[in-house]
Amino acid sequence: MIRVFEIIILALTGAVCFNARAAKKVPLVYVDADSLCIINKARPDGPSLQRLDVARYPDLTPIVRRYYSYPTGMAVAFSTDSPYIYAVWTTTGNGHGVNTTAIAQSGLALYIRQNGKWVFAGVGKPSYNKVKHKGVIVDDMDDSVKECLLYLPVYDGLDSLRIGVAPGSVIRPLSNAVSPYRLVVIGSSITHGSGVSNPGMAYPARMQRELGIEVVNLGASGQCKLEPFFARIAADTEADMFLFDCFSNPSAEQIDERLEAFVDIVRSAHPDTPLVFLQTLRRETANFNRRISGFENAKQDAARRNMAKVIKKYDGIYFIDPGMPIGDDHNATVDGVHPTDLGFERILDVILPQIKEIM
């Protein structure tokens, strides 16, 4: 009985200490993200905190319209000498995802450039089951000027974002966060970032930091089945290269029916731009399920067959196969479909050298 009482006292003491730390107030000056540099946005027009102006495309399905109104893949680039960085942000409230962390879904992720490399610095943790969020991302830093990338939520709309720094410190737009080269990625939930730990870990964001270029994430979970409106979005978007993850969701029949027309639309608008297509991953859910295995094998075969046709028809089209290798130890997905951070590491190890060579 005494031991139980001691445990309760210790727990209450710990809670008091934690709450005291959480209640610690520091002086802050807030700057709107709009006044800084926002990168990885599909087009310069439209709402500043959306990756695509969905009003331009009235034929989008409701779910694609909602997903493309998210700031997925976008980042705020700025420099500051503040010893701490806070954020206040408001999301639209998308509920809880089943295979993505709350930080990836509605939170923020900060990376700071150190010796030429982008290094993880902290996260903005969203408030549980709320749309208004506030908190420290990193503190107790020195007062040197730091170059920062703050990645925005993957699976939630963003109504507002303010970045808090110490009074008297400097915070400026970082115009040289990336080179002018633009890679646009269009794809499925794998591209969107389902399964990642924080907004900076989706593979387009990791490619952006690794390559030092702007990488636009136009993933749409459960979608991208080679519909014409995805091709028209690509046609309207300025890019030095396109990367397509468009074989993850369609059936073999849809690939047979749609791929060539899809490529025709994109190629007519971008006659010389490299178009790179990724073969979809081998889903772990197919290991024992015969129906899933047959479906996956058929669509991979259809992708190979139809890519051979379009490569013969057009120059500058590439097919990376395997395009999403996650290893054979069965330890690299969240749910048998969506890669974890480890899975994306393995994918990038294979495709990045090939993309660099094409670039």
Solvent accessible surface area in square Angstrom, and as a share of the most:
residue,aa,sasa,rsa
1,M,197,0.88
2,I,134,0.68
3,R,172,0.63
4,V,81,0.47
5,F,127,0.53
6,E,81,0.37
7,I,87,0.44
8,I,89,0.45
9,I,80,0.40
10,L,127,0.63
11,A,64,0.50
12,L,106,0.53
13,T,71,0.41
14,G,38,0.37
15,A,47,0.37
16,V,100,0.58
17,C,62,0.37
18,F,123,0.51
19,N,89,0.46
20,A,65,0.50
21,R,159,0.58
22,A,73,0.56
23,A,69,0.53
24,K,142,0.60
25,K,187,0.79
26,V,35,0.20
27,P,90,0.56
28,L,44,0.22
29,V,72,0.41
30,Y,55,0.21
31,V,32,0.19
32,D,79,0.41
33,A,1,0.01
34,D,90,0.46
35,S,67,0.43
36,L,17,0.08
37,C,35,0.21
38,I,40,0.20
39,I,8,0.04
40,N,0,0.00
41,K,23,0.10
42,A,2,0.02
43,R,48,0.18
44,P,133,0.83
45,D,52,0.27
46,G,37,0.36
47,P,63,0.40
48,S,46,0.30
49,L,15,0.08
50,Q,42,0.19
51,R,0,0.00
52,L,1,0.01
53,D,24,0.12
54,V,22,0.12
55,A,87,0.67
56,R,100,0.36
57,Y,11,0.04
58,P,115,0.72
59,D,68,0.35
60,L,6,0.03
61,T,53,0.31
62,P,107,0.68
63,I,58,0.30
64,V,1,0.00
65,R,78,0.29
66,R,105,0.38
67,Y,23,0.09
68,Y,1,0.00
69,S,25,0.16
70,Y,6,0.02
71,P,0,0.00
72,T,0,0.00
73,G,7,0.06
74,M,0,0.00
75,A,0,0.00
76,V,0,0.00
77,A,0,0.00
78,F,0,0.00
79,S,16,0.10
80,T,1,0.01
81,D,35,0.18
82,S,0,0.00
83,P,44,0.27
84,Y,28,0.11
85,I,0,0.00
86,Y,32,0.12
87,A,0,0.00
88,V,33,0.19
89,W,1,0.00
90,T,28,0.16
91,T,3,0.02
92,T,78,0.45
93,G,42,0.41
94,N,50,0.26
95,G,46,0.44
96,H,112,0.50
97,G,41,0.39
98,V,149,0.86
99,N,30,0.16
100,T,18,0.11
101,T,63,0.36
102,A,61,0.47
103,I,44,0.22
104,A,0,0.00
105,Q,9,0.04
106,S,12,0.08
107,G,0,0.00
108,L,0,0.00
109,A,0,0.00
110,L,0,0.00
111,Y,10,0.04
112,I,20,0.10
113,R,61,0.22
114,Q,106,0.47
115,N,150,0.77
116,G,65,0.62
117,K,143,0.61
118,W,31,0.11
119,V,66,0.38
120,F,105,0.44
121,A,26,0.20
122,G,8,0.08
123,V,25,0.14
124,G,0,0.00
125,K,142,0.60
126,P,24,0.15
127,S,40,0.26
128,Y,173,0.66
129,N,113,0.58
130,K,137,0.58
131,V,61,0.35
132,K,144,0.61
133,H,5,0.02
134,K,132,0.56
135,G,22,0.22
136,V,66,0.38
137,I,11,0.06
138,V,25,0.15
139,D,74,0.38
140,D,138,0.72
141,M,39,0.17
142,D,93,0.48
143,D,114,0.59
144,S,58,0.38
145,V,105,0.60
146,K,19,0.08
147,E,50,0.23
148,C,0,0.00
149,L,0,0.00
150,L,0,0.00
151,Y,1,0.00
152,L,1,0.00
153,P,0,0.00
154,V,1,0.01
155,Y,21,0.08
156,D,3,0.01
157,G,4,0.04
158,L,12,0.06
159,D,92,0.48
160,S,52,0.34
161,L,6,0.03
162,R,101,0.37
163,I,0,0.00
164,G,0,0.00
165,V,3,0.02
166,A,12,0.09
167,P,68,0.43
168,G,85,0.82
169,S,29,0.19
170,V,55,0.32
171,I,30,0.15
172,R,142,0.52
173,P,74,0.46
174,L,13,0.07
175,S,101,0.65
176,N,92,0.47
177,A,4,0.03
178,V,27,0.16
179,S,47,0.30
180,P,130,0.82
181,Y,54,0.21
182,R,43,0.16
183,L,0,0.00
184,V,0,0.00
185,V,0,0.00
186,I,1,0.00
187,G,0,0.00
188,S,1,0.01
189,S,11,0.07
190,I,2,0.01
191,T,0,0.00
192,H,0,0.00
193,G,0,0.00
194,S,6,0.04
195,G,11,0.10
196,V,0,0.00
197,S,44,0.29
198,N,15,0.08
199,P,2,0.01
200,G,0,0.00
201,M,37,0.16
202,A,2,0.02
203,Y,1,0.00
204,P,1,0.01
205,A,3,0.02
206,R,35,0.13
207,M,0,0.00
208,Q,0,0.00
209,R,38,0.14
210,E,103,0.46
211,L,33,0.16
212,G,29,0.28
213,I,7,0.04
214,E,28,0.12
215,V,1,0.01
216,V,0,0.00
217,N,0,0.00
218,L,0,0.00
219,G,0,0.00
220,A,0,0.00
221,S,16,0.10
222,G,37,0.35
223,Q,32,0.14
224,C,1,0.00
225,K,65,0.28
226,L,2,0.01
227,E,32,0.15
228,P,71,0.45
229,F,16,0.07
230,F,1,0.00
231,A,0,0.00
232,R,96,0.35
233,I,1,0.00
234,A,0,0.00
235,A,24,0.18
236,D,55,0.28
237,T,0,0.00
238,E,130,0.58
239,A,16,0.13
240,D,62,0.32
241,M,0,0.00
242,F,0,0.00
243,L,0,0.00
244,F,0,0.00
245,D,1,0.00
246,C,1,0.00
247,F,0,0.00
248,S,1,0.01
249,N,31,0.16
250,P,0,0.00
251,S,21,0.13
252,A,13,0.10
253,E,112,0.50
254,Q,46,0.20
255,I,0,0.00
256,D,69,0.36
257,E,128,0.58
258,R,75,0.27
259,L,0,0.00
260,E,77,0.35
261,A,56,0.43
262,F,3,0.01
263,V,0,0.00
264,D,47,0.24
265,I,54,0.27
266,V,1,0.00
267,R,13,0.05
268,S,93,0.60
269,A,47,0.37
270,H,18,0.08
271,P,89,0.56
272,D,131,0.68
273,T,18,0.11
274,P,31,0.19
275,L,1,0.00
276,V,0,0.00
277,F,1,0.00
278,L,0,0.00
279,Q,2,0.01
280,T,4,0.02
281,L,2,0.01
282,R,101,0.37
283,R,40,0.15
284,E,31,0.14
285,T,49,0.29
286,A,3,0.02
287,N,67,0.34
288,F,195,0.81
289,N,59,0.30
290,R,215,0.79
291,R,179,0.65
292,I,39,0.20
293,S,21,0.14
294,G,40,0.38
295,F,88,0.37
296,E,5,0.02
297,N,68,0.35
298,A,44,0.34
299,K,1,0.00
300,Q,21,0.09
301,D,73,0.38
302,A,0,0.00
303,A,0,0.00
304,R,105,0.38
305,R,118,0.43
306,N,10,0.05
307,M,1,0.00
308,A,63,0.49
309,K,116,0.49
310,V,1,0.01
311,I,72,0.37
312,K,187,0.79
313,K,101,0.43
314,Y,53,0.20
315,D,130,0.67
316,G,30,0.28
317,I,10,0.05
318,Y,85,0.32
319,F,47,0.20
320,I,6,0.03
321,D,55,0.28
322,P,83,0.52
323,G,0,0.00
324,M,4,0.02
325,P,32,0.20
326,I,11,0.06
327,G,44,0.42
328,D,126,0.66
329,D,61,0.32
330,H,119,0.53
331,N,103,0.53
332,A,1,0.01
333,T,27,0.16
334,V,67,0.39
335,D,63,0.32
336,G,10,0.10
337,V,21,0.12
338,H,26,0.12
339,P,0,0.00
340,T,36,0.21
341,D,39,0.20
342,L,79,0.39
343,G,0,0.00
344,F,0,0.00
345,E,74,0.33
346,R,60,0.22
347,I,1,0.00
348,L,10,0.05
349,D,91,0.47
350,V,57,0.33
351,I,0,0.00
352,L,18,0.09
353,P,78,0.49
354,Q,69,0.30
355,I,0,0.00
356,K,99,0.42
357,E,148,0.66
358,I,38,0.19
359,M,80,0.36
